[in-house]
Amino acid sequence: MFLQRGVNIATQAKGEGTTTPPKKTISAETTTLKGSSLPRIEGEDKEDQEGAQKRTKNKTSKKETTKTTPSRQSARKREKPEKLDVSSPKKKPKAAGPTKYHENSRREKGYKRVCGVDEAGRGPLAGPVIAAACILPEGVQIEGVDDSKKINSEEERELLYEAIMEDKRIETAYWICDEKRIDQINILEATMECMRKSTEMLPGGPVDWALIDGNKIPKGLEDKAEAIVKGDAKSQCIATASIVAKVTRDRMMREIDTKYPQYGFKDHKGYGTKAHCQAIEKYGPCEYHRMTFAPIKYMDLSKYE
């Protein structure tokens, strides 16, 4: 059986106008392909059309993607660098001064006589080391008392010292180890000795508990003392003791200056400043200098005899 344009030849010869559709029919129109005009089967043509549509969509989507996708350079956000703040840094809020927390916590445990202990003069090349002990009764506090090193004005320290000494409710005492004692037992032992002795010299008698500035407890106070690092900035009674020790020693160094003005003791209080070291090199050490401290201990003193 030959097929042509979907018409059965045998049926056409008999004059019958109806046709029986074959199992496979050929589309009446030929599908024109690139480079070919052969007729295509409907099923195959349908599949090709769908495939062509998909390919067209893929190409279109690729083009759109290419158009819409920014380049690497443009994709990166060109952010302007943040401007540096060249203004002066904000000052830290001033920390609260020393309190009575440590004193009160010991009193709550039954210790009635609680004192603070601090020293002055461990580092200088000349003059004594002094330790002071102070007891502040409950409810007693001198306004303005702080770590003596934070009070830059000598005049202010003097005023606080006078206020402390005039208040009869406050117990104070101090002990001095001079330069000869320092050279004999070394500065650490001399400091510890001053601290212990100052607690023993308080007019009201022995203490129940001592708050020691620093990280060491003197011998003889091991069972009734605690060491507080930077205690002069934390405890009111230690801060009070630091002012008493500092002012007492400064006054002594001013007196020494009247005898040996060439060293400038009234200005540097015996500390190893450049001016002080130059004076030692020029005049040699005097009787108030610590002979075991550098640079004095390395000097040839024979040239000053």
QUIZITA-V450015 format. One record per residue. N is the residue number from 1. RES is the residue in three letters. OMEGA is omega in whole degrees, -180 to 180 (999 if undefined). D_LAST is the distance of its C-alpha to the last C-alpha in Angstrom with 1 decimal. Layout:
# QUIZITA-V450015
n = [N & N]
res = [RES & RES]
omega = [OMEGA & OMEGA]
d_last = [D_LAST & D_LAST]
This chain:
# QUIZITA-V450015
n = [1 & 2 & 3 & 4 & 5 & 6 & 7 & 8 & 9 & 10 & 11 & 12 & 13 & 14 & 15 & 16 & 17 & 18 & 19 & 20 & 21 & 22 & 23 & 24 & 25 & 26 & 27 & 28 & 29 & 30 & 31 & 32 & 33 & 34 & 35 & 36 & 37 & 38 & 39 & 40 & 41 & 42 & 43 & 44 & 45 & 46 & 47 & 48 & 49 & 50 & 51 & 52 & 53 & 54 & 55 & 56 & 57 & 58 & 59 & 60 & 61 & 62 & 63 & 64 & 65 & 66 & 67 & 68 & 69 & 70 & 71 & 72 & 73 & 74 & 75 & 76 & 77 & 78 & 79 & 80 & 81 & 82 & 83 & 84 & 85 & 86 & 87 & 88 & 89 & 90 & 91 & 92 & 93 & 94 & 95 & 96 & 97 & 98 & 99 & 100 & 101 & 102 & 103 & 104 & 105 & 106 & 107 & 108 & 109 & 110 & 111 & 112 & 113 & 114 & 115 & 116 & 117 & 118 & 119 & 120 & 121 & 122 & 123 & 124 & 125 & 126 & 127 & 128 & 129 & 130 & 131 & 132 & 133 & 134 & 135 & 136 & 137 & 138 & 139 & 140 & 141 & 142 & 143 & 144 & 145 & 146 & 147 & 148 & 149 & 150 & 151 & 152 & 153 & 154 & 155 & 156 & 157 & 158 & 159 & 160 & 161 & 162 & 163 & 164 & 165 & 166 & 167 & 168 & 169 & 170 & 171 & 172 & 173 & 174 & 175 & 176 & 177 & 178 & 179 & 180 & 181 & 182 & 183 & 184 & 185 & 186 & 187 & 188 & 189 & 190 & 191 & 192 & 193 & 194 & 195 & 196 & 197 & 198 & 199 & 200 & 201 & 202 & 203 & 204 & 205 & 206 & 207 & 208 & 209 & 210 & 211 & 212 & 213 & 214 & 215 & 216 & 217 & 218 & 219 & 220 & 221 & 222 & 223 & 224 & 225 & 226 & 227 & 228 & 229 & 230 & 231 & 232 & 233 & 234 & 235 & 236 & 237 & 238 & 239 & 240 & 241 & 242 & 243 & 244 & 245 & 246 & 247 & 248 & 249 & 250 & 251 & 252 & 253 & 254 & 255 & 256 & 257 & 258 & 259 & 260 & 261 & 262 & 263 & 264 & 265 & 266 & 267 & 268 & 269 & 270 & 271 & 272 & 273 & 274 & 275 & 276 & 277 & 278 & 279 & 280 & 281 & 282 & 283 & 284 & 285 & 286 & 287 & 288 & 289 & 290 & 291 & 292 & 293 & 294 & 295 & 296 & 297 & 298 & 299 & 300 & 301 & 302 & 303 & 304 & 305]
res = [MET & PHE & LEU & GLN & ARG & GLY & VAL & ASN & ILE & ALA & THR & GLN & ALA & LYS & GLY & GLU & GLY & THR & THR & THR & PRO & PRO & LYS & LYS & THR & ILE & SER & ALA & GLU & THR & THR & THR & LEU & LYS & GLY & SER & SER & LEU & PRO & ARG & ILE & GLU & GLY & GLU & ASP & LYS & GLU & ASP & GLN & GLU & GLY & ALA & GLN & LYS & ARG & THR & LYS & ASN & LYS & THR & SER & LYS & LYS & GLU & THR & THR & LYS & THR & THR & PRO & SER & ARG & GLN & SER & ALA & ARG & LYS & ARG & GLU & LYS & PRO & GLU & LYS & LEU & ASP & VAL & SER & SER & PRO & LYS & LYS & LYS & PRO & LYS & ALA & ALA & GLY & PRO & THR & LYS & TYR & HIS & GLU & ASN & SER & ARG & ARG & GLU & LYS & GLY & TYR & LYS & ARG & VAL & CYS & GLY & VAL & ASP & GLU & ALA & GLY & ARG & GLY & PRO & LEU & ALA & GLY & PRO & VAL & ILE & ALA & ALA & ALA & CYS & ILE & LEU & PRO & GLU & GLY & VAL & GLN & ILE & GLU & GLY & VAL & ASP & ASP & SER & LYS & LYS & ILE & ASN & SER & GLU & GLU & GLU & ARG & GLU & LEU & LEU & TYR & GLU & ALA & ILE & MET & GLU & ASP & LYS & ARG & ILE & GLU & THR & ALA & TYR & TRP & ILE & CYS & ASP & GLU & LYS & ARG & ILE & ASP & GLN & ILE & ASN & ILE & LEU & GLU & ALA & THR & MET & GLU & CYS & MET & ARG & LYS & SER & THR & GLU & MET & LEU & PRO & GLY & GLY & PRO & VAL & ASP & TRP & ALA & LEU & ILE & ASP & GLY & ASN & LYS & ILE & PRO & LYS & GLY & LEU & GLU & ASP & LYS & ALA & GLU & ALA & ILE & VAL & LYS & GLY & ASP & ALA & LYS & SER & GLN & CYS & ILE & ALA & THR & ALA & SER & ILE & VAL & ALA & LYS & VAL & THR & ARG & ASP & ARG & MET & MET & ARG & GLU & ILE & ASP & THR & LYS & TYR & PRO & GLN & TYR & GLY & PHE & LYS & ASP & HIS & LYS & GLY & TYR & GLY & THR & LYS & ALA & HIS & CYS & GLN & ALA & ILE & GLU & LYS & TYR & GLY & PRO & CYS & GLU & TYR & HIS & ARG & MET & THR & PHE & ALA & PRO & ILE & LYS & TYR & MET & ASP & LEU & SER & LYS & TYR & GLU]
omega = [179 & -179 & 175 & 178 & 174 & -178 & 178 & -174 & -177 & -179 & 180 & 179 & -180 & 178 & 178 & -176 & -179 & -179 & 176 & -178 & 179 & 178 & 178 & 180 & 178 & -180 & -176 & -179 & 178 & 177 & -178 & 176 & 177 & 178 & -179 & 176 & -179 & 178 & -180 & 176 & -174 & -178 & 180 & -179 & 179 & 180 & 179 & 179 & 179 & 179 & 179 & 179 & 178 & -180 & 179 & 178 & -180 & 179 & -180 & -180 & 178 & 178 & -180 & 179 & 179 & -179 & -173 & -179 & -179 & 177 & -180 & -177 & -179 & -179 & 179 & 179 & 179 & -178 & 177 & 180 & 180 & 178 & 180 & 178 & -177 & 179 & -178 & -179 & 180 & 180 & 177 & 179 & -178 & -178 & 178 & -179 & -180 & -178 & 177 & -178 & -177 & 179 & -177 & 180 & 178 & 177 & 178 & 178 & 175 & 178 & -175 & -177 & -179 & -178 & 172 & -177 & 175 & -177 & 174 & 174 & 177 & -172 & -174 & 177 & -177 & 176 & -175 & 166 & -176 & 172 & 179 & 176 & -179 & 174 & 175 & 178 & 178 & 179 & -179 & 179 & 178 & -179 & 179 & -180 & 178 & 175 & -175 & 180 & 180 & 179 & -172 & -176 & 177 & 179 & 179 & 177 & 179 & 179 & 178 & 178 & -180 & 179 & 179 & -175 & -180 & -180 & -175 & 178 & -178 & 176 & 178 & 175 & 176 & 178 & -176 & 167 & -177 & -176 & 179 & 178 & 178 & 179 & -178 & -173 & -179 & -170 & -180 & -180 & 178 & 179 & 180 & 178 & 178 & -179 & 180 & -178 & -179 & 178 & -180 & -176 & -180 & -173 & -178 & 179 & -177 & 179 & 174 & -180 & 180 & 175 & -173 & 175 & 180 & -177 & 179 & 177 & -180 & 176 & -178 & 179 & -174 & -175 & -180 & 179 & 173 & 179 & -180 & 179 & -175 & -178 & -180 & 176 & -176 & -174 & 180 & -177 & 176 & 178 & 178 & 179 & -179 & 178 & 179 & -179 & -177 & -177 & 179 & -179 & 180 & 179 & 178 & -178 & 176 & 177 & 178 & -179 & 179 & 180 & -180 & -176 & -177 & -179 & 179 & -178 & -178 & -179 & -174 & 177 & 176 & 180 & -172 & 176 & 179 & -180 & -180 & -179 & 177 & 178 & 178 & 179 & -177 & -174 & -174 & -179 & 176 & -176 & -178 & 179 & 179 & -172 & 180 & -180 & 173 & 6 & -174 & -175 & 180 & -176 & 172 & -173 & -177 & -177 & 180 & -177 & 999]
d_last = [147.2 & 145.8 & 143.7 & 143.7 & 142.1 & 142.5 & 146.4 & 148.6 & 151.1 & 153.6 & 153.7 & 154.0 & 157.1 & 158.8 & 158.2 & 156.0 & 153.5 & 151.0 & 148.5 & 146.8 & 143.0 & 141.7 & 138.9 & 136.7 & 137.2 & 136.1 & 134.9 & 137.3 & 134.8 & 132.7 & 129.0 & 127.8 & 124.6 & 122.6 & 124.5 & 127.3 & 130.3 & 131.4 & 132.5 & 130.1 & 130.9 & 130.0 & 127.7 & 125.8 & 125.6 & 124.3 & 121.5 & 120.6 & 120.6 & 118.2 & 116.0 & 116.1 & 115.2 & 112.2 & 111.0 & 111.4 & 109.4 & 106.7 & 106.5 & 106.5 & 103.8 & 101.6 & 102.1 & 101.2 & 98.2 & 97.2 & 97.6 & 95.9 & 93.0 & 90.1 & 88.0 & 84.6 & 82.9 & 85.0 & 84.8 & 81.1 & 80.2 & 78.2 & 75.8 & 73.5 & 69.8 & 68.4 & 66.4 & 62.8 & 61.6 & 58.9 & 58.7 & 55.5 & 55.3 & 56.5 & 53.8 & 53.8 & 55.1 & 52.4 & 52.1 & 53.1 & 50.3 & 49.5 & 52.6 & 53.5 & 55.1 & 52.8 & 52.8 & 56.6 & 57.3 & 55.6 & 57.4 & 60.6 & 59.9 & 59.5 & 55.8 & 55.6 & 51.9 & 50.3 & 46.7 & 44.5 & 40.8 & 38.1 & 34.3 & 31.7 & 28.1 & 28.2 & 26.8 & 23.8 & 20.1 & 19.4 & 21.5 & 24.3 & 27.4 & 30.6 & 34.2 & 37.3 & 40.9 & 43.9 & 47.7 & 50.1 & 53.6 & 56.6 & 57.6 & 54.2 & 52.2 & 49.9 & 51.0 & 48.5 & 46.3 & 45.0 & 42.1 & 39.1 & 37.9 & 41.2 & 40.9 & 39.0 & 39.2 & 36.5 & 39.1 & 41.7 & 39.5 & 38.9 & 42.7 & 43.4 & 40.8 & 42.5 & 45.9 & 44.9 & 43.5 & 46.5 & 49.0 & 49.6 & 51.5 & 48.3 & 46.2 & 42.5 & 39.5 & 35.9 & 33.2 & 29.4 & 26.9 & 23.3 & 20.4 & 19.8 & 23.4 & 23.3 & 20.7 & 22.7 & 26.2 & 25.7 & 26.7 & 30.4 & 30.9 & 29.0 & 31.4 & 34.4 & 33.4 & 33.2 & 36.5 & 38.3 & 36.9 & 37.9 & 41.5 & 41.6 & 40.5 & 43.4 & 45.4 & 48.8 & 47.9 & 47.5 & 48.3 & 51.2 & 49.6 & 46.3 & 45.9 & 42.5 & 41.1 & 40.2 & 41.6 & 40.3 & 41.5 & 39.1 & 39.9 & 42.3 & 44.0 & 45.8 & 49.2 & 49.0 & 46.9 & 47.2 & 44.6 & 45.5 & 43.9 & 43.2 & 44.5 & 43.0 & 45.5 & 48.4 & 48.3 & 48.4 & 46.6 & 43.8 & 43.4 & 43.4 & 40.6 & 38.6 & 38.8 & 37.8 & 34.7 & 33.7 & 34.1 & 32.5 & 29.3 & 29.4 & 29.7 & 26.7 & 24.6 & 25.9 & 24.8 & 21.2 & 21.5 & 22.3 & 19.0 & 16.9 & 19.5 & 17.3 & 17.7 & 21.5 & 22.1 & 25.5 & 26.7 & 25.6 & 25.1 & 22.1 & 24.1 & 22.7 & 24.3 & 23.5 & 22.1 & 19.8 & 18.5 & 18.0 & 16.0 & 13.7 & 13.4 & 12.7 & 10.4 & 9.1 & 10.8 & 11.5 & 13.1 & 16.4 & 15.7 & 17.4 & 15.3 & 18.5 & 19.6 & 19.5 & 17.9 & 14.7 & 15.7 & 16.0 & 12.7 & 10.3 & 7.1 & 5.4 & 5.6 & 3.8 & 0.0]
